[in-house]
């Protein structure tokens, strides 16, 4: 029965990974930018939420109402300034700049908040769970995060396919020059896409902060690499593939932990390497040069 | 190695025009060569002149020069932005440890470790070469994070806490410092000479052509994937040698620090600040790095923050780095890999051929 429980836990953690990955996926899909600071930004969101809770005394669960808009604005501003400047000089420059950003953020956090780990205190919710008999239990928090992740992916899907701005984003992603000829300001569109991506990063960072403790180094050690693994396993550029990839990664980690607690991360990376070797286009992707 | 047009002939003939002399360097290259030999000779004699504190610092300088030159070859010439070269630093360190535990002298283990890393680079290349650009970068990072998770499974190698390096206890501290220094000097010189030789030859032309216009280079028959694979394997071996030097100079190895992404951060920042796409850049950047580190060491992690900010600014506003700024003003090439044209009607020579100092956007704008 503990195996069934491991798989259920894995599926639910997969939702969290998908929440991390969708911003990464969106930024690559629209502006061909791989944001290597993605994981660190999630950690920053955790620290900002911590600050918001301390200052305003809002319940931790509602801290996202303030942090997510802040990050959306931050995303727009960062895209219009630094990332766009890098993008104008070529895709490789964006890698160097976002990697530099990642190192600066991580060491800045270490500098100001020390290496101690923190977590967002949500009271009794963190330990509450639904017991289904045997060894199977579903934590309310993890289930809530999974629901939020699916809701965010659904919302993103609907936004991109049905709304005016979403169509604009897809048009710019497909053919920037043609979209420009039709009057689209691609820099503004990139800014909107980055704002959405940063908002999801903030949400994911807060969710992670409630679910587990975080410290400055976790952003690159785990979050970025897990998000990336989820994207590759699921298939580049597919939102639902990302959810599937996140779930597979989560299940692999939980099953690996079931075999040997020390092998949790290794099991996840093994699945990533197998997928890269056998099916580099991912589960849902079509074979193309990404 | 590939059916591309060979290196440019010594003289370029236009129809009906007299031959235009072409040289590798603006000044006679013999003097530069002589200066290089003299510099290496002085460097080799240094342990007799200075205290071990200085040579210990220089060992770290040589390690970073090696790493940065390898990363420069990858990113600056082959367009492969790897964030996972720490995989080979760690693998090189652990190879030396493993061999020393089985009786091989660590100094003899150094070249073996480099070879092991080169061989290990082949299957990794097979995996990561399926992804391009940013995805390639993170894929190398994921692999570099997965390898230490495997290494810590072996208790003989010290598990998660690491292990001390055996086999060097017989040497006196003075002799050990000197040997370590000479090994580090040798690795740095060999790596720089190898990079210089590669870039002056056909492979250098292929890489430069790929960097400037990949589709154009492919259509002319350049074997792009083979060239990239060669560069990746060479960089793996070079970083492995650097990792071997790390374990020899520190006399113990820990998985967390040997496989730390900080290696990548340092080699990338140093190369960008010094000047990516030039051989001189990583050397200059390394010197700057240690000057900064010596002065800011009391401020802990600040030097990495400052270095990161300078690297970001440099990547955007001074894309050819410090060496690019210098080389524009004084026409010096310590490692001439391009060509100079000497037209008779023109007093000032024009540069021609692969403009190696320029790190252009790949597949960039028309009207070149």
Contacts between the chains, C-beta under 8 A, distances in Angstrom:
chain1	res1	chain2	res2	distance
A	28	B	134	6.6
A	28	B	135	7.8
A	32	B	133	7.5
A	32	B	134	7.7
A	33	B	134	7.2
A	34	B	133	7.0
A	34	B	134	2.5
A	34	B	135	6.6
A	34	B	137	6.5
A	34	B	138	6.5
A	36	B	83	7.0
A	36	B	134	7.7
A	36	B	137	6.9
A	36	B	138	7.1
A	82	B	312	7.5
A	82	B	316	7.6
A	85	B	316	5.1
A	86	B	315	6.9
A	86	B	316	5.9
A	89	B	315	7.7
A	89	B	316	6.6
A	89	B	319	6.4
A	89	B	361	6.4
A	90	B	360	7.8
A	90	B	361	3.3
A	90	B	362	6.8
A	90	B	364	7.1
A	91	B	133	5.5
A	91	B	134	7.1
A	91	B	361	7.8
A	91	B	362	7.9
A	92	B	75	7.1
A	92	B	79	6.8
A	92	B	81	5.6
A	92	B	133	7.4
A	92	B	361	7.6
A	92	B	362	7.2
A	93	B	315	5.4
A	93	B	316	7.0
A	93	B	319	7.4
A	93	B	361	7.8
A	94	B	134	7.5
A	95	B	81	4.8
A	95	B	133	7.4
A	95	B	134	5.6
A	95	B	137	5.4
A	96	B	81	7.1
A	96	B	268	6.7
A	96	B	272	6.0
A	96	B	311	7.2
A	96	B	312	7.8
A	96	B	315	4.5
A	97	B	312	5.3
A	97	B	315	5.4
A	97	B	316	6.6
A	99	B	83	6.3
A	99	B	137	7.7
A	99	B	264	8.0
A	99	B	265	7.6
A	99	B	268	6.4
A	100	B	268	7.9
A	100	B	269	7.1
A	100	B	272	8.0
A	100	B	308	4.6
A	100	B	309	7.4
A	100	B	311	4.8
A	100	B	312	4.1
A	100	B	315	7.0
A	101	B	308	7.6
A	101	B	312	6.7
A	103	B	265	4.7
A	103	B	269	7.8
A	103	B	304	6.2
A	103	B	305	7.9
A	103	B	308	4.5
A	104	B	304	7.9
A	104	B	305	5.4
A	104	B	308	4.0
A	104	B	309	6.0
A	104	B	312	7.4
A	107	B	301	4.4
A	107	B	304	4.8
A	107	B	305	4.9
A	107	B	308	7.3
A	108	B	305	5.8
A	110	B	301	5.6
A	111	B	300	7.2
A	111	B	301	5.5
A	111	B	302	7.1
A	111	B	305	7.0
A	220	B	141	8.0
A	220	B	261	6.4
A	221	B	145	7.2
A	224	B	138	7.1
A	224	B	141	7.8
A	225	B	138	7.1
A	225	B	141	6.4
A	225	B	142	5.1
A	225	B	145	5.7
A	228	B	135	7.7
A	228	B	138	4.4
A	228	B	139	7.7
A	228	B	141	7.9
A	228	B	142	6.5
A	229	B	142	6.2
A	232	B	131	7.5
A	232	B	135	7.1
A	232	B	139	7.3
A	236	B	135	7.0
A	262	B	152	7.9
A	262	B	153	8.0
A	263	B	149	7.8
A	265	B	145	7.9
A	265	B	149	5.9
A	266	B	146	6.6
A	266	B	149	4.2
A	266	B	150	6.8
A	269	B	142	6.2
A	269	B	143	8.0
A	269	B	145	6.9
A	269	B	146	3.9
A	269	B	149	6.9
A	270	B	146	7.6
A	272	B	142	6.1
A	272	B	146	7.9
A	273	B	127	6.5
A	273	B	143	7.3
A	273	B	146	6.9
A	276	B	127	5.2
A	276	B	128	7.8
A	276	B	130	6.2
A	276	B	131	7.6
A	276	B	139	6.9
A	277	B	126	7.8
A	277	B	127	6.0
A	280	B	130	3.9
A	280	B	131	7.1
A	289	B	132	5.9
A	290	B	131	6.4
A	290	B	132	6.0
A	290	B	133	7.8
A	290	B	135	5.8
